[in-house]
Amino acid sequence: MREDSRGLEDKQRGRGRDKDKGKGKDKGKDKGKDKGKGSILKIENIPYNLREIRIQRGLSNFDLANMLHRSPSLISRYETGNRCPSLKSILDIAYVLDVTIVDLLQEVGL
């Protein structure tokens, strides 16, 4: 009975005893490859996208900084690429600008 309960625990954790499972020819084949233009998300795209979205919303650098409770010089550094925003800052920016994180990270021109 002990073996059966361990086998169930393993299956619940995704470690089933089926040795052939997951050993197909395609395993890892698409790893690291882009699956279309819409999936190209890079942190390097934030400066351009942030500036474009801010301008589209009719906000000045100072306005956005006040909304985020950050300094205008920090926003400027984000937009010029001299500083990379933290994940929390990216989430805050997306929330304040009413966009998704994808909008900030997607490749320019998509």
N, CA, C and O atoms as CSV, one atom per row, in Angstrom:
chain,resi,resn,atom,element,x,y,z
A,1,MET,N,N,0.822,-1.190,0.000
A,1,MET,CA,C,0.000,0.000,0.000
A,1,MET,C,C,0.863,1.249,0.000
A,1,MET,O,O,0.485,2.268,-0.578
A,2,ARG,N,N,1.993,1.176,0.631
A,2,ARG,CA,C,2.879,2.327,0.686
A,2,ARG,C,C,3.374,2.701,-0.708
A,2,ARG,O,O,3.459,3.884,-1.036
A,3,GLU,N,N,3.699,1.714,-1.526
A,3,GLU,CA,C,4.137,1.975,-2.903
A,3,GLU,C,C,3.060,2.695,-3.691
A,3,GLU,O,O,3.347,3.640,-4.425
A,4,ASP,N,N,1.818,2.249,-3.540
A,4,ASP,CA,C,0.712,2.864,-4.265
A,4,ASP,C,C,0.540,4.328,-3.881
A,4,ASP,O,O,0.305,5.171,-4.747
A,5,SER,N,N,0.655,4.636,-2.604
A,5,SER,CA,C,0.472,6.021,-2.192
A,5,SER,C,C,1.620,6.893,-2.707
A,5,SER,O,O,1.402,8.049,-3.068
A,6,ARG,N,N,2.840,6.349,-2.743
A,6,ARG,CA,C,3.956,7.116,-3.300
A,6,ARG,C,C,3.772,7.323,-4.797
A,6,ARG,O,O,4.077,8.394,-5.322
A,7,GLY,N,N,3.280,6.312,-5.475
A,7,GLY,CA,C,3.039,6.438,-6.913
A,7,GLY,C,C,2.010,7.515,-7.199
A,7,GLY,O,O,2.149,8.258,-8.171
A,8,LEU,N,N,0.991,7.611,-6.379
A,8,LEU,CA,C,-0.032,8.633,-6.533
A,8,LEU,C,C,0.562,10.014,-6.270
A,8,LEU,O,O,0.297,10.964,-7.007
A,9,GLU,N,N,1.371,10.116,-5.209
A,9,GLU,CA,C,2.024,11.393,-4.918
A,9,GLU,C,C,2.912,11.825,-6.075
A,9,GLU,O,O,2.929,13.000,-6.441
A,10,ASP,N,N,3.656,10.873,-6.656
A,10,ASP,CA,C,4.518,11.194,-7.786
A,10,ASP,C,C,3.712,11.689,-8.975
A,10,ASP,O,O,4.107,12.644,-9.643
A,11,LYS,N,N,2.586,11.043,-9.240
A,11,LYS,CA,C,1.744,11.459,-10.360
A,11,LYS,C,C,1.150,12.833,-10.107
A,11,LYS,O,O,1.028,13.635,-11.032
A,12,GLN,N,N,0.777,13.114,-8.860
A,12,GLN,CA,C,0.229,14.420,-8.534
A,12,GLN,C,C,1.278,15.514,-8.709
A,12,GLN,O,O,0.941,16.647,-9.050
A,13,ARG,N,N,2.520,15.188,-8.481
A,13,ARG,CA,C,3.608,16.147,-8.656
A,13,ARG,C,C,4.122,16.185,-10.094
A,13,ARG,O,O,5.061,16.920,-10.399
A,14,GLY,N,N,3.518,15.408,-10.964
A,14,GLY,CA,C,3.938,15.402,-12.363
A,14,GLY,C,C,5.109,14.478,-12.631
A,14,GLY,O,O,5.774,14.589,-13.660
A,15,ARG,N,N,5.360,13.566,-11.704
A,15,ARG,CA,C,6.457,12.627,-11.894
A,15,ARG,C,C,5.913,11.213,-12.004
A,15,ARG,O,O,6.277,10.324,-11.235
A,16,GLY,N,N,5.046,11.031,-12.963
A,16,GLY,CA,C,4.439,9.714,-13.147
A,16,GLY,C,C,5.482,8.662,-13.469
A,16,GLY,O,O,6.603,8.995,-13.854
A,17,ARG,N,N,5.129,7.416,-13.318
A,17,ARG,CA,C,6.076,6.317,-13.514
A,17,ARG,C,C,6.166,5.870,-14.967
A,17,ARG,O,O,6.913,4.943,-15.280
A,18,ASP,N,N,5.422,6.510,-15.854
A,18,ASP,CA,C,5.455,6.160,-17.255
A,18,ASP,C,C,6.767,6.669,-17.861
A,18,ASP,O,O,6.921,7.871,-18.080
A,19,LYS,N,N,7.708,5.765,-18.133
A,19,LYS,CA,C,9.040,6.160,-18.593
A,19,LYS,C,C,9.052,6.697,-20.012
A,19,LYS,O,O,9.941,7.475,-20.360
A,20,ASP,N,N,8.101,6.311,-20.838
A,20,ASP,CA,C,8.071,6.784,-22.222
A,20,ASP,C,C,7.442,8.165,-22.349
A,20,ASP,O,O,7.545,8.805,-23.395
A,21,LYS,N,N,6.809,8.610,-21.314
A,21,LYS,CA,C,6.102,9.888,-21.363
A,21,LYS,C,C,7.096,11.028,-21.537
A,21,LYS,O,O,8.079,11.122,-20.802
A,22,GLY,N,N,6.833,11.903,-22.523
A,22,GLY,CA,C,7.677,13.067,-22.736
A,22,GLY,C,C,8.958,12.797,-23.487
A,22,GLY,O,O,9.820,13.674,-23.538
A,23,LYS,N,N,9.127,11.616,-24.078
A,23,LYS,CA,C,10.350,11.317,-24.802
A,23,LYS,C,C,10.136,11.316,-26.305
A,23,LYS,O,O,10.806,10.580,-27.028
A,24,GLY,N,N,9.217,12.128,-26.774
A,24,GLY,CA,C,8.940,12.192,-28.205
A,24,GLY,C,C,10.061,12.890,-28.960
A,24,GLY,O,O,10.934,13.511,-28.352
A,25,LYS,N,N,10.036,12.788,-30.284
A,25,LYS,CA,C,11.054,13.398,-31.130
A,25,LYS,C,C,11.051,14.918,-31.038
A,25,LYS,O,O,12.089,15.553,-31.226
A,26,ASP,N,N,9.893,15.508,-30.751
A,26,ASP,CA,C,9.753,16.960,-30.763
A,26,ASP,C,C,10.107,17.614,-29.438
A,26,ASP,O,O,9.999,18.833,-29.309
A,27,LYS,N,N,10.524,16.840,-28.462
A,27,LYS,CA,C,10.799,17.405,-27.151
A,27,LYS,C,C,11.904,18.449,-27.244
A,27,LYS,O,O,13.020,18.146,-27.665
A,28,GLY,N,N,11.588,19.680,-26.850
A,28,GLY,CA,C,12.568,20.747,-26.858
A,28,GLY,C,C,12.872,21.325,-28.224
A,28,GLY,O,O,13.755,22.173,-28.354
A,29,LYS,N,N,12.155,20.882,-29.249
A,29,LYS,CA,C,12.439,21.306,-30.612
A,29,LYS,C,C,12.271,22.808,-30.803
A,29,LYS,O,O,13.099,23.447,-31.452
A,30,ASP,N,N,11.196,23.383,-30.240
A,30,ASP,CA,C,10.909,24.800,-30.422
A,30,ASP,C,C,11.478,25.661,-29.302
A,30,ASP,O,O,11.190,26.856,-29.230
A,31,LYS,N,N,12.258,25.083,-28.456
A,31,LYS,CA,C,12.773,25.817,-27.315
A,31,LYS,C,C,13.622,26.994,-27.781
A,31,LYS,O,O,14.571,26.821,-28.546
A,32,GLY,N,N,13.273,28.196,-27.315
A,32,GLY,CA,C,14.050,29.373,-27.642
A,32,GLY,C,C,13.739,29.987,-28.989
A,32,GLY,O,O,14.291,31.035,-29.324
A,33,LYS,N,N,12.874,29.371,-29.770
A,33,LYS,CA,C,12.532,29.924,-31.083
A,33,LYS,C,C,11.297,30.787,-30.962
A,33,LYS,O,O,10.409,30.504,-30.158
A,34,ASP,N,N,11.237,31.841,-31.762
A,34,ASP,CA,C,10.062,32.702,-31.789
A,34,ASP,C,C,8.964,32.006,-32.573
A,34,ASP,O,O,9.227,31.374,-33.597
A,35,LYS,N,N,7.755,32.122,-32.099
A,35,LYS,CA,C,6.626,31.465,-32.760
A,35,LYS,C,C,5.774,32.487,-33.496
A,35,LYS,O,O,4.548,32.378,-33.507
A,36,GLY,N,N,6.390,33.449,-34.091
A,36,GLY,CA,C,5.656,34.470,-34.819
A,36,GLY,C,C,6.063,35.840,-34.349
A,36,GLY,O,O,6.696,35.991,-33.304
A,37,LYS,N,N,5.698,36.838,-35.122
A,37,LYS,CA,C,6.112,38.198,-34.811
A,37,LYS,C,C,5.564,38.693,-33.487
A,37,LYS,O,O,6.235,39.468,-32.805
A,38,GLY,N,N,4.390,38.281,-33.105
A,38,GLY,CA,C,3.775,38.775,-31.892
A,38,GLY,C,C,4.438,38.307,-30.614
A,38,GLY,O,O,4.122,38.829,-29.545
A,39,SER,N,N,5.333,37.353,-30.677
A,39,SER,CA,C,5.919,36.808,-29.460
A,39,SER,C,C,7.288,37.390,-29.131
A,39,SER,O,O,7.944,36.912,-28.206
A,40,ILE,N,N,7.732,38.397,-29.851
A,40,ILE,CA,C,9.053,38.962,-29.599
A,40,ILE,C,C,8.927,40.028,-28.518
A,40,ILE,O,O,8.570,41.173,-28.795
A,41,LEU,N,N,9.223,39.636,-27.291
A,41,LEU,CA,C,9.123,40.532,-26.154
A,41,LEU,C,C,10.515,40.684,-25.549
A,41,LEU,O,O,11.140,39.701,-25.151
A,42,LYS,N,N,10.988,41.908,-25.486
A,42,LYS,CA,C,12.325,42.158,-24.945
A,42,LYS,C,C,12.304,43.387,-24.063
A,42,LYS,O,O,11.605,44.360,-24.344
A,43,ILE,N,N,13.074,43.332,-22.998
A,43,ILE,CA,C,13.185,44.465,-22.092
A,43,ILE,C,C,13.802,45.669,-22.803
A,43,ILE,O,O,13.570,46.811,-22.406
A,44,GLU,N,N,14.586,45.417,-23.849
A,44,GLU,CA,C,15.234,46.491,-24.601
A,44,GLU,C,C,14.228,47.358,-25.363
A,44,GLU,O,O,14.570,48.446,-25.826
A,45,ASN,N,N,12.996,46.881,-25.490
A,45,ASN,CA,C,11.966,47.627,-26.208
A,45,ASN,C,C,11.257,48.654,-25.331
A,45,ASN,O,O,10.516,49.492,-25.843
A,46,ILE,N,N,11.473,48.602,-24.029
A,46,ILE,CA,C,10.762,49.503,-23.123
A,46,ILE,C,C,11.036,50.977,-23.406
A,46,ILE,O,O,10.079,51.750,-23.453
A,47,PRO,N,N,12.279,51.416,-23.596
A,47,PRO,CA,C,12.498,52.859,-23.784
A,47,PRO,C,C,11.646,53.475,-24.894
A,47,PRO,O,O,10.976,54.483,-24.673
A,48,TYR,N,N,11.668,52.882,-26.070
A,48,TYR,CA,C,10.912,53.429,-27.198
A,48,TYR,C,C,9.408,53.351,-26.929
A,48,TYR,O,O,8.687,54.333,-27.105
A,49,ASN,N,N,8.942,52.174,-26.500
A,49,ASN,CA,C,7.508,51.988,-26.272
A,49,ASN,C,C,6.984,52.884,-25.156
A,49,ASN,O,O,5.888,53.435,-25.264
A,50,LEU,N,N,7.752,53.031,-24.097
A,50,LEU,CA,C,7.327,53.881,-22.987
A,50,LEU,C,C,7.141,55.321,-23.461
A,50,LEU,O,O,6.131,55.955,-23.153
A,51,ARG,N,N,8.100,55.824,-24.197
A,51,ARG,CA,C,8.019,57.199,-24.694
A,51,ARG,C,C,6.823,57.373,-25.646
A,51,ARG,O,O,6.068,58.340,-25.538
A,52,GLU,N,N,6.667,56.431,-26.568
A,52,GLU,CA,C,5.563,56.509,-27.532
A,52,GLU,C,C,4.205,56.479,-26.841
A,52,GLU,O,O,3.319,57.267,-27.174
A,53,ILE,N,N,4.040,55.575,-25.884
A,53,ILE,CA,C,2.759,55.456,-25.188
A,53,ILE,C,C,2.495,56.706,-24.348
A,53,ILE,O,O,1.372,57.210,-24.313
A,54,ARG,N,N,3.524,57.200,-23.678
A,54,ARG,CA,C,3.374,58.414,-22.869
A,54,ARG,C,C,2.918,59.580,-23.739
A,54,ARG,O,O,2.015,60.325,-23.359
A,55,ILE,N,N,3.540,59.741,-24.904
A,55,ILE,CA,C,3.178,60.829,-25.813
A,55,ILE,C,C,1.760,60.630,-26.353
A,55,ILE,O,O,0.999,61.592,-26.453
A,56,GLN,N,N,1.397,59.387,-26.702
A,56,GLN,CA,C,0.039,59.100,-27.174
A,56,GLN,C,C,-1.012,59.462,-26.134
A,56,GLN,O,O,-2.116,59.881,-26.481
A,57,ARG,N,N,-0.671,59.300,-24.866
A,57,ARG,CA,C,-1.605,59.619,-23.779
A,57,ARG,C,C,-1.625,61.120,-23.469
A,57,ARG,O,O,-2.413,61.570,-22.638
A,58,GLY,N,N,-0.764,61.890,-24.133
A,58,GLY,CA,C,-0.714,63.328,-23.911
A,58,GLY,C,C,-0.072,63.718,-22.592
A,58,GLY,O,O,-0.370,64.775,-22.035
A,59,LEU,N,N,0.812,62.858,-22.094
A,59,LEU,CA,C,1.466,63.109,-20.817
A,59,LEU,C,C,2.885,63.625,-21.017
A,59,LEU,O,O,3.595,63.189,-21.924
A,60,SER,N,N,3.282,64.546,-20.172
A,60,SER,CA,C,4.673,64.981,-20.175
A,60,SER,C,C,5.465,64.027,-19.287
A,60,SER,O,O,4.900,63.214,-18.555
A,61,ASN,N,N,6.759,64.145,-19.371
A,61,ASN,CA,C,7.646,63.354,-18.532
A,61,ASN,C,C,7.319,63.627,-17.058
A,61,ASN,O,O,7.272,62.710,-16.238
A,62,PHE,N,N,7.097,64.888,-16.746
A,62,PHE,CA,C,6.779,65.316,-15.390
A,62,PHE,C,C,5.452,64.721,-14.919
A,62,PHE,O,O,5.346,64.275,-13.776
A,63,ASP,N,N,4.438,64.709,-15.794
A,63,ASP,CA,C,3.128,64.147,-15.455
A,63,ASP,C,C,3.243,62.660,-15.095
A,63,ASP,O,O,2.714,62.213,-14.077
A,64,LEU,N,N,3.937,61.911,-15.939
A,64,LEU,CA,C,4.093,60.481,-15.696
A,64,LEU,C,C,4.864,60.243,-14.402
A,64,LEU,O,O,4.511,59.361,-13.619
A,65,ALA,N,N,5.906,61.022,-14.180
A,65,ALA,CA,C,6.698,60.884,-12.956
A,65,ALA,C,C,5.825,61.108,-11.721
A,65,ALA,O,O,5.922,60.362,-10.746
A,66,ASN,N,N,4.977,62.130,-11.763
A,66,ASN,CA,C,4.079,62.394,-10.630
A,66,ASN,C,C,3.094,61.256,-10.417
A,66,ASN,O,O,2.815,60.886,-9.276
A,67,MET,N,N,2.567,60.701,-11.493
A,67,MET,CA,C,1.606,59.602,-11.386
A,67,MET,C,C,2.253,58.361,-10.779
A,67,MET,O,O,1.597,57.589,-10.080
A,68,LEU,N,N,3.552,58.172,-11.052
A,68,LEU,CA,C,4.284,56.999,-10.566
A,68,LEU,C,C,4.995,57.254,-9.241
A,68,LEU,O,O,5.584,56.343,-8.659
A,69,HIS,N,N,4.937,58.504,-8.768
A,69,HIS,CA,C,5.660,58.901,-7.556
A,69,HIS,C,C,7.158,58.642,-7.711
A,69,HIS,O,O,7.820,58.121,-6.813
A,70,ARG,N,N,7.656,59.019,-8.864
A,70,ARG,CA,C,9.079,58.886,-9.169
A,70,ARG,C,C,9.569,60.226,-9.712
A,70,ARG,O,O,8.765,61.115,-9.995
A,71,SER,N,N,10.862,60.371,-9.856
A,71,SER,CA,C,11.401,61.643,-10.355
A,71,SER,C,C,11.336,61.692,-11.877
A,71,SER,O,O,11.436,60.655,-12.532
A,72,PRO,N,N,11.170,62.887,-12.449
A,72,PRO,CA,C,11.170,63.021,-13.909
A,72,PRO,C,C,12.492,62.549,-14.533
A,72,PRO,O,O,12.505,62.036,-15.652
A,73,SER,N,N,13.592,62.726,-13.808
A,73,SER,CA,C,14.879,62.289,-14.361
A,73,SER,C,C,14.945,60.762,-14.466
A,73,SER,O,O,15.574,60.236,-15.385
A,74,LEU,N,N,14.308,60.051,-13.541
A,74,LEU,CA,C,14.275,58.588,-13.623
A,74,LEU,C,C,13.470,58.147,-14.841
A,74,LEU,O,O,13.880,57.238,-15.563
A,75,ILE,N,N,12.327,58.787,-15.071
A,75,ILE,CA,C,11.511,58.460,-16.246
A,75,ILE,C,C,12.314,58.731,-17.510
A,75,ILE,O,O,12.269,57.949,-18.460
A,76,SER,N,N,13.042,59.828,-17.522
A,76,SER,CA,C,13.883,60.154,-18.671
A,76,SER,C,C,14.948,59.081,-18.894
A,76,SER,O,O,15.220,58.699,-20.032
A,77,ARG,N,N,15.540,58.603,-17.818
A,77,ARG,CA,C,16.552,57.538,-17.945
A,77,ARG,C,C,15.936,56.236,-18.459
A,77,ARG,O,O,16.575,55.508,-19.218
A,78,TYR,N,N,14.689,55.936,-18.047
A,78,TYR,CA,C,13.992,54.765,-18.595
A,78,TYR,C,C,13.795,54.935,-20.098
A,78,TYR,O,O,14.015,54.001,-20.869
A,79,GLU,N,N,13.383,56.123,-20.508
A,79,GLU,CA,C,13.066,56.367,-21.921
A,79,GLU,C,C,14.300,56.434,-22.810
A,79,GLU,O,O,14.211,56.154,-24.006
A,80,THR,N,N,15.423,56.790,-22.263
A,80,THR,CA,C,16.661,56.839,-23.061
A,80,THR,C,C,17.422,55.516,-23.010
A,80,THR,O,O,18.384,55.317,-23.751
A,81,GLY,N,N,16.988,54.619,-22.135
A,81,GLY,CA,C,17.647,53.326,-22.021
A,81,GLY,C,C,18.869,53.358,-21.117
A,81,GLY,O,O,19.622,52.386,-21.058
A,82,ASN,N,N,19.073,54.466,-20.413
A,82,ASN,CA,C,20.209,54.556,-19.496
A,82,ASN,C,C,19.969,53.797,-18.205
A,82,ASN,O,O,20.903,53.521,-17.452
A,83,ARG,N,N,18.711,53.463,-17.953
A,83,ARG,CA,C,18.371,52.695,-16.765
A,83,ARG,C,C,17.231,51.754,-17.115
A,83,ARG,O,O,16.303,52.124,-17.835
A,84,CYS,N,N,17.310,50.547,-16.605
A,84,CYS,CA,C,16.273,49.540,-16.861
A,84,CYS,C,C,15.327,49.496,-15.663
A,84,CYS,O,O,15.777,49.326,-14.531
A,85,PRO,N,N,14.020,49.646,-15.898
A,85,PRO,CA,C,13.083,49.615,-14.768
A,85,PRO,C,C,12.983,48.221,-14.158
A,85,PRO,O,O,13.127,47.213,-14.849
A,86,SER,N,N,12.737,48.185,-12.865
A,86,SER,CA,C,12.517,46.915,-12.176
A,86,SER,C,C,11.170,46.342,-12.614
A,86,SER,O,O,10.375,47.024,-13.259
A,87,LEU,N,N,10.929,45.103,-12.262
A,87,LEU,CA,C,9.649,44.474,-12.597
A,87,LEU,C,C,8.500,45.242,-11.946
A,87,LEU,O,O,7.466,45.459,-12.577
A,88,LYS,N,N,8.672,45.651,-10.701
A,88,LYS,CA,C,7.632,46.432,-10.030
A,88,LYS,C,C,7.380,47.738,-10.765
A,88,LYS,O,O,6.229,48.145,-10.925
A,89,SER,N,N,8.440,48.398,-11.213
A,89,SER,CA,C,8.277,49.652,-11.952
A,89,SER,C,C,7.560,49.420,-13.278
A,89,SER,O,O,6.729,50.231,-13.686
A,90,ILE,N,N,7.880,48.315,-13.951
A,90,ILE,CA,C,7.213,47.988,-15.214
A,90,ILE,C,C,5.717,47.769,-14.966
A,90,ILE,O,O,4.879,48.238,-15.736
A,91,LEU,N,N,5.395,47.057,-13.890
A,91,LEU,CA,C,3.980,46.835,-13.543
A,91,LEU,C,C,3.285,48.151,-13.224
A,91,LEU,O,O,2.156,48.382,-13.656
A,92,ASP,N,N,3.958,49.012,-12.469
A,92,ASP,CA,C,3.382,50.317,-12.134
A,92,ASP,C,C,3.156,51.168,-13.376
A,92,ASP,O,O,2.111,51.802,-13.523
A,93,ILE,N,N,4.139,51.178,-14.267
A,93,ILE,CA,C,4.035,51.962,-15.505
A,93,ILE,C,C,2.861,51.456,-16.341
A,93,ILE,O,O,2.061,52.247,-16.840
A,94,ALA,N,N,2.763,50.137,-16.489
A,94,ALA,CA,C,1.674,49.552,-17.277
A,94,ALA,C,C,0.317,49.916,-16.673
A,94,ALA,O,O,-0.622,50.236,-17.401
A,95,TYR,N,N,0.216,49.869,-15.370
A,95,TYR,CA,C,-1.046,50.190,-14.697
A,95,TYR,C,C,-1.423,51.658,-14.914
A,95,TYR,O,O,-2.559,51.967,-15.276
A,96,VAL,N,N,-0.468,52.551,-14.693
A,96,VAL,CA,C,-0.736,53.990,-14.806
A,96,VAL,C,C,-1.078,54.386,-16.237
A,96,VAL,O,O,-1.947,55.229,-16.459
A,97,LEU,N,N,-0.395,53.776,-17.213
A,97,LEU,CA,C,-0.646,54.106,-18.617
A,97,LEU,C,C,-1.808,53.304,-19.206
A,97,LEU,O,O,-2.176,53.508,-20.363
A,98,ASP,N,N,-2.380,52.404,-18.425
A,98,ASP,CA,C,-3.496,51.560,-18.853
A,98,ASP,C,C,-3.141,50.742,-20.102
A,98,ASP,O,O,-3.882,50.711,-21.083
A,99,VAL,N,N,-1.979,50.083,-20.026
A,99,VAL,CA,C,-1.528,49.187,-21.086
A,99,VAL,C,C,-1.110,47.873,-20.443
A,99,VAL,O,O,-1.014,47.771,-19.220
A,100,THR,N,N,-0.866,46.882,-21.269
A,100,THR,CA,C,-0.357,45.612,-20.758
A,100,THR,C,C,1.163,45.649,-20.754
A,100,THR,O,O,1.780,46.500,-21.394
A,101,ILE,N,N,1.743,44.732,-20.036
A,101,ILE,CA,C,3.207,44.615,-20.028
A,101,ILE,C,C,3.689,44.275,-21.434
A,101,ILE,O,O,4.760,44.718,-21.852
A,102,VAL,N,N,2.907,43.498,-22.156
A,102,VAL,CA,C,3.257,43.146,-23.531
A,102,VAL,C,C,3.405,44.409,-24.389
A,102,VAL,O,O,4.298,44.493,-25.232
A,103,ASP,N,N,2.528,45.382,-24.168
A,103,ASP,CA,C,2.626,46.643,-24.924
A,103,ASP,C,C,3.970,47.321,-24.691
A,103,ASP,O,O,4.505,47.956,-25.600
A,104,LEU,N,N,4.513,47.199,-23.507
A,104,LEU,CA,C,5.797,47.818,-23.195
A,104,LEU,C,C,6.972,47.012,-23.716
A,104,LEU,O,O,8.015,47.575,-24.046
A,105,LEU,N,N,6.810,45.681,-23.794
A,105,LEU,CA,C,7.927,44.809,-24.153
A,105,LEU,C,C,7.948,44.380,-25.617
A,105,LEU,O,O,8.961,43.865,-26.089
A,106,GLN,N,N,6.853,44.581,-26.342
A,106,GLN,CA,C,6.805,44.075,-27.717
A,106,GLN,C,C,7.767,44.825,-28.626
A,106,GLN,O,O,8.131,45.974,-28.375
A,107,GLU,N,N,8.160,44.143,-29.679
A,107,GLU,CA,C,9.099,44.705,-30.631
A,107,GLU,C,C,8.497,45.914,-31.319
A,107,GLU,O,O,7.311,45.926,-31.651
A,108,VAL,N,N,9.298,46.907,-31.527
A,108,VAL,CA,C,8.868,48.156,-32.157
A,108,VAL,C,C,8.352,47.859,-33.557
A,108,VAL,O,O,8.954,47.088,-34.305
A,109,GLY,N,N,7.225,48.484,-33.903
A,109,GLY,CA,C,6.668,48.328,-35.237
A,109,GLY,C,C,5.639,47.231,-35.346
A,109,GLY,O,O,5.114,47.003,-36.436
A,110,LEU,N,N,5.322,46.534,-34.257
A,110,LEU,CA,C,4.306,45.468,-34.315
A,110,LEU,C,C,2.963,46.000,-33.933
A,110,LEU,O,O,1.984,45.255,-33.922
